Amino acid sequence: MRCTPVAWKPGGMGIDVRAITDEEVPAFARTCAAGFGENADEATGMHPRWIALELDRTRAAFDGDELVATSRNYSFELTVPGGALVTAAGVSAVAVLPTHRRRGILTAMMNALLDDAIERGEPVAMLTASEGEIYGRFGFGVTTRAAALEIDPRAAEFVRPRPGGRLRFVTPEEAQKHAPAVFDRVRRASPGAISRSEVWFAENQFHPEAGNRGDVLYESEDGIVQGFVNYGIKDRWDFDPASTLNVRDLVAATPDALHALWRFVCEIDLVRTVRSDRLPVDSPLGWMLTSARALRVRNVADYVWTRVLDVPVALGARTYASRGRIVLEVRDPFRPGGAAAGTFTVEGAPDGASVTAGGTSDLVVDVSTLSAAWLGGVRWSTLAEAGLVEEQTSGSLARADAMFASTPLPYPYTWF
């Protein structure tokens, strides 16, 4: 594992890109916060263990003794269609001080992060992007999207009767005794889902900006916890009550749990607006309401971007919606000698797949386009209409659409 400094000299000035030490964590946090325009003390106070995790996977840039840019990988598991889990590098905390931009530091750090992932045998890297135009040139593509919604609870009537079971209002400590097990069941059956650690639940699940915290568990009629919701209420009075409830994290293992938890947040007294910034774009929530106009989608945006690093491993891990054979010619200008560049024959079926090098290409794509399509979040034919796929063999786009389709659409659940 490479953690030693990598010499890099832009414009005659030496910049070292390397992992940080325990003593450099405060400087890392300050630089990252400055890059994002955030308060370093606040960020460090809320996420001390999350920031200090896996320091050997950090890659910071030093101008002499000054830490001028930050980046890091986290170790995750990613669920692919069919339920297999692949290891994945979660790229995070990518920031460069304003005094050191436009000097190639970001490119150096991204190279170092991808090297780290490859050395650990991770076939995929992934990230959430603060700016949408940055990461395509490094081979990342938008793999999952999320909807931001707003509900008027006074107009939210549910089609089905209230499900059985019960809801329990619990402390954060009790919620965290049950939520990880529920989430683990859900994420193992959900394509695109990303694993969570105990530290993630303790420090990332909730943010005080959401308001006054609430945690509720849903138990089925046989007493099994089948879902949870974590939310915050921002109380406001404008003569009449006008509070906003912000859903932070809602995970349901059954349709009844989904119904019960959404019904609960829509029936809390004094709340006039229910919001969520993250919902699967194919969520059934809108169809659960008698009036579609009670729910308003504020926007649909990119959520998690992935970057395939090893085509045979990544595409060979998933199952395929229909049996078929497709040959992909993948171009990777950022890392042309890597395991994501070349021609690959995919033999896929509902019970498994094999991916081998070689073949006569049916489709020609950039690795960022492959990274957008490989989990089934967007159809190959849609990407072709956007000019991102070249069809070499007639009918291959339709075949790829059928093979790579995913139900449900991939969704990460976890932010990082």
Buried (B, 14 or more C-beta within 10 A) or exposed (E): EEBEEBEBEBEEEEBBBBBBEEEBBBBBBBBBBBBBEEEBEEBBEBBEEBBBBEBEBBBBBBBEEEBBBBBBBBBBBBBBBBEBBBBBBBBBBBBBBEEBEEBBBBBBBBBBBBBBBBEEEBBBBBBBBEEEEBBBEBBBBBBBBBBBBBBBBEEBEBEEEEBEBEBBEBEBEEBBEBBBEBBEBBBBEBBBBBBBBEBBBBBBBBBEEBBEBBBBBBBBEEEEBBBBBBBBBBEEEEEEEBBBBBBBBBBBBBEBBBBBBBBBBBEBEEBBBBBBBBBBBEBEBBEBBEEEEBBEEEEEBBBBBBBBBBBBBBBBBBBBBEEBBBBBBBBBEBBEEBBBBBBBBBBBBEEBBEBEEEBEBBBBBBBBBBBBBBBBBBBBBBBBEEEBBEBEEEEBBBBBBBBBBBEBBBBBBBBB
